[in-house]
Amino acid sequence: MQQLQLFQALRSLGFVFWLSLPLIGLVFWLGSGFVGDRILSHSNLTKKYLLADTQSARQIMKRIVAIKVEVLPEEGISRVNVKTNNSVLTRIVFEFPITDISQLETALSQELGLPRDRVKELIVESNAFL
């Protein structure tokens, strides 16, 4: 009888509610750990690719104003700054592992999509650029 009164007293204090909270917390903790492990170990092999608008890239390359070439033979590289009159892309910087000017012109013509003679025309002296 005394146990029944004790149980009723604990029930009136909300003891059953307070005892169930750690159990509910444990269930959520274990459940979220299981779900998190499943999500993180799941390989996401989707075949979504970013498609670039190559037409606009070619239009940007046709608006080239000047090309500045800095050949650094001691480092074995050439830095190329390309100035455009496009409002979005005003300057493009390239770095090539080439120090020979003719090879550099060929690489630039391939990269920019311009004929080699047009690239040769656009190359300016380094102090006249920017």
Beta strands, then each sheet from edge to edge (+ up, - down):
strand 1: 64-72
strand 2: 77-84
strand 3: 91-96
strand 4: 123-124
sheet 1: 3+ 2- 1+ 4+
end
